[in-house]
């Protein structure tokens, strides 16, 4: 496999003669991720903690007016216009991933996933709900940031299930909670002034992601003219 041990001759050929790894995927994004992972594995590794003796960590994500989640109107507008829909650009930019996404959706529910390709006006509302989620993970959205940070939660849970200290009472299944160790805290400075769309998208995040996700905001009230 890609990260498997390689012999001296194989490493020399790859480094000196620029011989490509035949097992390396051709997708540029996948290559970048594997390269970043390999560089990270080459760094000095700190001694790992054993569950449940893991220090708490909180990731703070500031949010003011940035897009929380994409909507259909931002990705595609019907009618005959000369503009290239943003959805067309995303499909071209992440073509391999979009093909994998549509194939997966068709295999899960072939009756509901009827429209394909770039005939965006033929997509149903149910399809657009899935497409919007896919697009939000490839744009500069709060949804994408929170989704990435919340991956700490299942990683800690797997670490607990594999290497926990079963002798500790804190490691009991009815006591341990990965959310006690990790918190993803979003500081929403304008939450008080959110419109319905932003409120709905915030609630959707709270429903979608683990309970390690928390929202912090400052409430306020108008003093009025007599104050």
N, C-alpha and C positions, 0 to 999 in steps of 0.2 A: 504494500500500500504506500501512499505518498509519504507518510511520516515514519515509515519503517526504516530499520537500520540498513545502510548501504555500505558496500565495500569501498576500499581505498581507490581502486581503479575506477569504479563507477563515479565516485565523488570527484576525482581528478578530471575525468572526461566531461562531467557536467560543468565544472568550474573553469577549467582551462580552455576547453574546446567548445564551450557554449552548446553542449548537447542537451536538448530539452528532455525533461522527464516524461516518458511515454504515458505515465499514469496521471500526469497533471491535467486537470480539466482545461478546456480551451476557452471557457468563459472568463473574461477579463476580471470581473468582480470576484469570482471564485478564486482566481489566481492571487488577487490582492489579499483576500482573507487568509489564504493558506500562508502567504509570505509574512503577513503580520503575525499569524499564530506561531510560525517558526521562529521569528525574531523574539517573540515573547518567551518562548520556551528556552531560548538561549540565554536569557537573563538570569541572574542569581535568584534562586527560588527561596523565599522565606520559609521557615519551618511552619507547617500547617497546624491549625488548631483542630482539636477533636470535639465534635458535638457531644454534649451541649456547651462545652467551655469555649464559646466563640464570642469575642467582643462585639458589641453592638456597632452598627454603622448606619448612618443616615445620609442619603443622597438628597441634596437640596436643589430643586430645579426652579429658577425664577421664571415667572410668566407675567407678561404685561398685556400685549395686544396681539401676540403671534397667533397664527392659525392653529387651532386645536386639532381639527380633522377636516379633510377635504370634503366638498359636497359636489353633487353632480353638476350644478351650474358653473362651477369653477373648472371642471374638467371638460365639459362638452355643452355647447349651446346649439339647439336645433335650428334649422333654417339654412338658407343658402347664403353663407357669408364667405368672405375671402380669407378669413383667419384660419390658421391651422389649429385645431383643437388641442388643448394641452394633453388630452388623453392620447392623441396620436403620437405626440412627442415621447410620452412615457412608454408607450408600447414599443416605439422604435429604439428608445434608449435601453430598455430592459426587455428586449424581444424574447430571449430565451426564458427569462423568468415568467413573462406573460403567457407564453405557450404552456409552460409547466402549470401555471395557475389555472388556466382555462381547462386543461386536460384533467386536473384534479377536481375541479368543480363539476365537469361533465361526468366523471366517474362516480362522484358522490351522489349526484342527483341529475341524471340525464334528462328527465322529463322537464325539469325547471330551467336547465341551462340550454336554451334553444339557440339563441343568437350567438354568433361568433365573429371573429375578425374585427374590422373597424366600422361596421354598420352600427354605430353607437345608438342611433335613434330606434333601432330594433330591440335593444336590450330592455328587459322588463325591470320593474322597480326592485324586485328581489335580486336580480343580477347586478343592478347598479349598487345595491347595498354592499355586495361582496367586492365589486370593482373599486368602490370608494375606499374600502378598507385596505385593499391592495395598494392603491395609489397613495394613500396616506403614509404607508410605510416606506415610500420612495420619494417623498417630498419633505421639505423642512417644516415638520409639524410637531406639535407637542405630543401627539399620539405616538409618533415614532420614537421620540426620546424616552417617554415613559415606558413604552413596550421594551426597549432595550435595557433600561435600568431594572425593570421588574424581573428580568431573567435571573437576577441574583436569588430571587425567592425559590424557584424550583431547583436551582443549583445547590442551595443550602439544604433543601429538603432531601435531595439525593445524597448529599454528604452525610446527613444525619442517618439515613436509612442504611448506608453502607458501613460507616465507621463510628457510629455513636458508642458511647460508653454505657453499656447496658446495666452497669452496677449503680449508676447515678440515678437518683430519683428525678432529677431535672431532665433526664433523657427518656423518661417514660412517655409512651405515646399519648397519654391523656394530659401531659404537662407541656411537652415540647410544642413550640409554634415558631416556624421560621420568621414570622412577622415580628416576633419579639426581638429578633436579632437584626433584621434588616427593615428599614423604613425608606420608602421613596416619597419624599415630601415635596409637593408642588406649591410654591408660594404664588397665589393668584392675586396680584395687587388690585386688579379691576373686577374681582368677582362680584362685588356689590352692584356693579353697573352692567353686568352681563345681560345680553338679550336672550331670547328664548333659545336660539340656536346654540349659543355658547353654554348655556345651562344644560341643555339636552346632551351636548357632546361631553361635558364634564361628568354628568351622571352615567353616560355610556362607558366612560373610562372606569368609573368606580365599579360598574357591573362587570366589565370585561376583565380587568386585571385583579391580581390577588389583593387581599385586605392589607398588604403592606403599603399600599398606595394611600396617602393621606393628603388632604387639601388644607392649606392654611390661608386665611384671609383676615383682613381688618374690616369689621363692620362699622357703619357710620350712619348717622341720621342728620338731616338738615335741621339747623337751629331755628330757622324761621325768621320772619322779619322782626319779631318782638324780642329776639334774644340780644 
